[in-house]
Amino acid sequence: AAQSPADAARLAALGTPAPQVCGSTKYDFTPPADKLALGEAFRAAIGQRPVWVCASTRDGEEALILDAWRAAGPQPALLVLVPRHPERFAEVAQLAADRGFAVQRRSDQVAVAADTQVWVGDSMGELFAYYAAADVAFVGGSLLDFGAQNMIEPASVGVPVLLGPSTYNFAEASALALQAGAARQVADAPQLVAAALALLDDADARLRMRDAGLAFTAAHRGASERIASLIAATLA
């Protein structure tokens, strides 16, 4: 059971008899309702400010994002940084503070102040809550050569997605999202910040990307059922 035609071709070259393209099981999930509700609570507490979430960021990416964000000048938007690995939570908060940003952390368990510029999402299991609070999301692991994290998740809740140049872990999904208009790709951190600011300032573009993301993720569901059917038929 191959995820894509390219995977099926590689499996066939290795001697697999008649590999079948079933798609990616990563589309087959339901966003957790409690986390979506938490995201709505986050948003209500943040207020009317635009929210840019940089999710699952990897070592080295936050510094690039923060430098480009600072270079763009003071912004009304709240930058939310959600590092991929919990052992880096304190480091990322310090990176933002060292650059002169007013910083808060999710673990402080207090509402985001009006003058806070960077909110560090230093919690586990709440990624969908951050996405639900976002106007625009950047999916980390793609700005540097880490191959990207899961960009299907933000698209599935209608959040416009920004990707860096490195997407090999989600090559097919990224290509399909870009083709569908659910995502946009940038080459570096300055382009990333420019793209985020442009989207935050363009409600119509965000709405188009929202609709495209919902349609894109819905269209590719069903791999789990196809794989189960293939297994059942083979066993029979």
C-alpha positions as CSV (number, residue, x, y, z in Angstrom):
1,A,0.0,0.0,0.0
2,A,1.9,3.0,-1.3
3,Q,1.3,6.6,-0.3
4,S,2.0,8.1,-3.8
5,P,2.7,6.9,-7.4
6,A,6.4,7.7,-6.8
7,D,6.4,5.5,-3.7
8,A,4.7,2.7,-5.6
9,A,7.3,2.9,-8.4
10,R,10.1,2.6,-5.8
11,L,8.4,-0.4,-4.2
12,A,8.0,-2.0,-7.6
13,A,11.6,-1.5,-8.3
14,L,12.4,-3.3,-5.1
15,G,10.3,-6.3,-6.2
16,T,7.0,-5.6,-4.6
17,P,4.2,-7.3,-6.7
18,A,1.5,-4.9,-7.8
19,P,1.9,-2.1,-5.2
20,Q,-1.4,-0.1,-4.9
21,V,-1.6,3.7,-4.4
22,C,-3.8,4.2,-1.3
23,G,-2.9,7.7,-0.3
24,S,-1.7,9.1,3.0
25,T,-3.3,8.2,6.3
26,K,-2.3,11.6,7.7
27,Y,-5.5,13.1,6.2
28,D,-7.6,10.7,8.1
29,F,-8.2,12.4,11.4
30,T,-10.8,14.6,13.1
31,P,-9.4,17.8,14.7
32,P,-10.0,17.4,18.5
33,A,-13.1,19.5,19.5
34,D,-11.7,20.4,22.9
35,K,-8.5,21.8,21.4
36,L,-10.5,23.8,18.8
37,A,-12.6,25.2,21.7
38,L,-9.4,26.1,23.6
39,G,-8.1,27.9,20.5
40,E,-11.3,29.9,20.5
41,A,-10.7,30.8,24.1
42,F,-7.1,31.8,23.2
43,R,-8.4,34.0,20.5
44,A,-11.0,35.7,22.7
45,A,-8.3,36.4,25.3
46,I,-6.0,37.8,22.6
47,G,-8.6,40.1,21.3
48,Q,-8.8,41.8,17.9
49,R,-5.1,41.6,17.0
50,P,-4.0,39.5,14.0
51,V,-2.3,36.3,15.0
52,W,0.5,34.6,13.2
53,V,1.4,31.1,14.5
54,C,4.8,29.6,13.6
55,A,4.2,26.0,14.6
56,S,6.6,23.0,15.1
57,T,9.6,25.2,14.6
58,R,13.0,23.6,14.7
59,D,16.4,24.6,16.0
60,G,17.7,27.7,14.1
61,E,14.4,28.7,12.6
62,E,13.1,30.8,15.4
63,A,16.1,33.1,15.4
64,L,15.7,33.6,11.6
65,I,12.0,34.4,12.1
66,L,12.5,36.7,15.0
67,D,15.2,38.6,13.2
68,A,13.1,39.0,10.1
69,W,10.1,40.0,12.2
70,R,12.1,42.7,14.0
71,A,13.5,44.0,10.7
72,A,9.9,44.5,9.5
73,G,9.3,47.0,12.2
74,P,6.7,47.2,15.0
75,Q,3.6,45.1,14.1
76,P,0.1,45.0,15.6
77,A,0.1,41.2,15.1
78,L,0.9,38.7,17.8
79,L,3.7,36.3,16.8
80,V,3.1,32.9,18.4
81,L,6.1,30.6,18.4
82,V,5.4,26.9,19.1
83,P,8.7,24.9,19.1
84,R,8.6,21.3,18.0
85,H,10.7,20.0,20.9
86,P,9.8,20.8,24.6
87,E,13.4,20.9,25.7
88,R,13.8,24.1,23.6
89,F,10.8,26.0,25.1
90,A,13.0,28.1,27.5
91,E,15.6,28.7,24.8
92,V,13.1,30.1,22.3
93,A,11.5,32.4,24.9
94,Q,15.0,33.7,25.7
95,L,15.8,34.2,21.9
96,A,12.7,36.5,21.7
97,A,13.6,38.4,24.9
98,D,17.2,38.9,23.8
99,R,15.9,40.7,20.7
100,G,13.9,43.1,22.8
101,F,10.5,41.6,22.3
102,A,7.9,41.7,25.0
103,V,7.5,37.9,25.6
104,Q,4.9,35.7,27.4
105,R,4.7,32.0,27.7
106,R,1.6,29.8,27.6
107,S,2.8,28.0,30.7
108,D,2.5,31.2,32.7
109,Q,-1.3,30.6,32.6
110,V,-2.2,34.3,32.3
111,A,-4.0,36.1,29.5
112,V,-1.8,37.6,26.7
113,A,-1.3,41.2,27.4
114,A,-2.1,43.9,24.8
115,D,1.6,44.9,24.6
116,T,3.0,41.4,24.3
117,Q,4.7,40.9,21.0
118,V,5.7,37.2,21.1
119,W,3.8,34.4,22.8
120,V,5.7,31.1,23.2
121,G,3.5,28.1,23.0
122,D,5.4,26.0,25.5
123,S,2.7,23.3,26.0
124,M,2.2,19.8,24.8
125,G,-0.8,18.5,22.9
126,E,-2.3,21.9,22.1
127,L,-1.1,22.4,18.6
128,F,-4.6,22.4,17.2
129,A,-5.6,25.1,19.8
130,Y,-2.8,27.4,18.4
131,Y,-4.0,26.7,14.9
132,A,-7.6,27.5,15.8
133,A,-6.4,30.8,17.2
134,A,-4.4,31.7,14.1
135,D,-5.1,33.9,11.1
136,V,-2.1,32.5,9.3
137,A,0.2,29.6,10.1
138,F,3.8,28.8,9.2
139,V,4.7,25.1,9.4
140,G,8.1,24.7,10.8
141,G,10.9,22.3,9.8
142,S,10.6,23.8,6.3
143,L,12.6,27.0,6.6
144,L,15.8,25.1,7.2
145,D,16.5,21.6,5.8
146,F,14.4,19.5,8.1
147,G,11.8,18.4,5.5
148,A,8.8,20.1,7.2
149,Q,6.3,19.0,9.8
150,N,2.6,18.2,9.1
151,M,1.1,20.9,7.0
152,I,-2.2,19.0,6.6
153,E,-3.3,19.8,10.2
154,P,-3.6,23.6,9.8
155,A,-5.2,23.3,6.4
156,S,-7.8,20.9,7.8
157,V,-9.1,23.7,10.1
158,G,-9.1,26.3,7.4
159,V,-5.9,28.2,8.3
160,P,-3.8,29.6,5.4
161,V,-0.5,27.8,5.4
162,L,3.0,29.1,4.7
163,L,5.9,26.8,3.9
164,G,9.6,27.2,3.5
165,P,11.7,25.6,0.8
166,S,12.3,22.2,2.6
167,T,9.3,19.9,2.3
168,Y,10.6,16.5,1.5
169,N,8.9,14.8,4.5
170,F,5.6,15.9,3.0
171,A,6.5,16.3,-0.6
172,E,3.3,15.1,-2.2
173,A,1.0,16.8,0.4
174,S,2.9,20.1,0.0
175,A,2.7,20.0,-3.8
176,L,-1.0,19.3,-3.7
177,A,-1.7,22.0,-1.1
178,L,0.3,24.5,-3.2
179,Q,-1.6,23.5,-6.3
180,A,-4.9,23.8,-4.6
181,G,-4.1,27.3,-3.3
182,A,-4.2,26.2,0.4
183,A,-0.5,27.0,0.9
184,R,2.1,29.4,-0.3
185,Q,5.9,28.7,-0.3
186,V,8.8,31.1,0.4
187,A,12.5,30.9,0.1
188,D,13.7,32.4,3.3
189,A,12.8,34.2,6.5
190,P,12.4,37.7,5.1
191,Q,10.1,36.3,2.4
192,L,8.2,34.4,5.0
193,V,7.5,37.5,7.1
194,A,6.5,39.5,4.0
195,A,4.1,36.7,3.0
196,A,2.6,36.5,6.5
197,L,2.1,40.3,6.7
198,A,0.6,40.4,3.3
199,L,-1.9,37.7,4.2
200,L,-2.7,39.3,7.6
201,D,-3.6,42.4,5.7
202,D,-5.8,40.6,3.0
203,A,-8.9,39.1,4.4
204,D,-10.1,38.0,1.0
205,A,-6.9,36.0,0.3
206,R,-7.2,34.4,3.7
207,L,-10.8,33.3,3.0
208,R,-9.8,31.8,-0.4
209,M,-7.0,29.9,1.2
210,R,-9.3,28.8,4.0
211,D,-11.8,27.3,1.6
212,A,-9.0,25.8,-0.5
213,G,-7.5,24.1,2.6
214,L,-10.8,22.6,3.7
215,A,-11.5,21.3,0.2
216,F,-7.9,20.0,-0.2
217,T,-7.9,18.0,3.0
218,A,-11.4,16.6,2.5
219,A,-10.5,15.5,-1.0
220,H,-7.6,13.3,0.1
221,R,-9.2,11.5,3.0
222,G,-9.9,7.7,2.9
223,A,-6.5,6.1,2.7
224,S,-7.0,4.2,6.0
225,E,-10.2,2.6,4.6
226,R,-8.5,1.8,1.3
227,I,-5.5,0.2,3.1
228,A,-7.9,-1.8,5.4
229,S,-9.8,-3.0,2.4
230,L,-6.6,-4.0,0.6
231,I,-5.4,-6.0,3.7
232,A,-8.8,-7.7,4.0
233,A,-8.9,-8.7,0.4
234,T,-5.3,-10.0,0.5
235,L,-6.0,-12.1,3.6
236,A,-9.1,-13.5,2.1
